[in-house]
Amino acid sequence: MSGDGTISVGRSVGPGAKPEVLALRLANRHGLVAGATGTGKTVTLQVLAEGFSNAGVPVFAADIKGDLSGLAAAGEAKPVFVKRAEELGIAYEPDRFPTVFWDLFGEQGHPIRCTVSEMGPLLLARLLELNDTQEGVLNVAFRVADENRWPVIDLKDLRALLGFCSENLREISGTYGNVSAASVGAIQRQLLVLENQGADAFFGEPALDLADFMRRDREGRGFVNILAADKLMQRPKLYASFLLWMLSELFEQLPEVGDLDRPKLVFFFDEAHLLFDDAPKALLDAVEQVVRLIRSKGVGVYFVTQNPLDVPETVLGQLGNRVQHGLRAFTPRDQRAVRAAAETFRQNPGFDVAKAITELGVGEALVSFLEARGTPSVVERALIAPPQGRVGPLTPAERAEVIAKSPLRGKYDAAVDNESAYEMLAARKGLDADTAEAAKESEGGLGGLLGGVLGSLLGEEASKGKGTARTGRRPRPGIVEQVVSNAARSMARSVGKQVGDAILRNVLGGLTKK
């Protein structure tokens, strides 16, 4: 990082050569790093992550190939790096950076978990590959859970909720519209597939506290949060759904701050095409909205992809800072991508931008960063600076050592199974059976019915005092369930009416929750 509030990315070549820098106060205007495989995108991502970390800006990045883990170790003065540094007029100084490793499966880093309720029906429907009808049924199930205040934390909670819906199809359909047994069964089957893929480890508690992504070390450098994504990439929809969930949670939880001297967090979304492939229009609209508005929360989002055409135009137009590595124009689609990439830059009369894109070597790129007034600079052909951290992965022993010294060691390692929808629905079945038996013994008289209802209420209130305390991010208040018959429900309401509205949930599982 330079002392003037910028990050040094490289140096332009040719007449008028100058340092190419990214202004920190404009880094929340988002960005794009694009280029064909093997052209240097990962190295550019590492250079940017190092610059943000040195500037005190925490970073989150998915590590698709394992190479980014090298940030935790000092680089080596390889001849190619020393030579590149000399070409840029700087000294090569190896360094290591504060790093925290994460892994949805808990194998190569701290586990990351979220609750099913926080994921929301739209992202979960995409994850389960549901059709429109099945997605509608899933929304009904979430609504039932909201109104009954059943916390849906993990997949067994969701399975229990779907079982309840299946057993009460007539009542639920009468209130919310047709819910068929076939649709519920299809969701349950897809849920089983998801569990068999190991995704059940992602849903649960303790849920991730996003504040842990925004930490600095004692020297004031931002931590680089690296998500091990090599195994996750075998489940692309889970990968995309997780990152979208994280963006929506950041949007929901962070306060409005406007433009800061530096971002609160920079988020790198590698293999960005997975976010948009086969995404329904509602999801694309939500992504566009989040990208447009999250900058006011102090968060910068940088998409990393091979082809600029992978990103919809409505999103692409919001990415002000750009680094374009080489593209190969072998097919008509490749040629369209080259033209599209060239046309998005502010043209430089000194060279043909489209031609230059096809001629760039490894470690070269076309760069255009936002200038003082927020306008893009004229595109320049530049050499990218060498990273200070190691280029390449850590060994398993080195990774284990970093994890052992992590400031978050022990916080997320053990899963916690608190009382939630699964336990509440299981208790409800027991209460229903007890109340029905009491009514039968009194020959169905009013005294037996009233006694059964009051017994259920008192039993539930007593059980609330014995329940396990919740540790999730959102409070889960207790409930007084209505049981048995319409008459019993009416009596229960006269004793104690449920308080509270259903959870307000937008398409990204929390975009407008207040």
Order of alpha helices (4+ residues) and beta strands (2+ residues): beta-beta-beta-alpha-beta-alpha-beta-beta-alpha-alpha-alpha-alpha-alpha-alpha-beta-alpha-beta-alpha-alpha-beta-alpha-beta-alpha-alpha-beta-beta-alpha-alpha-alpha-alpha
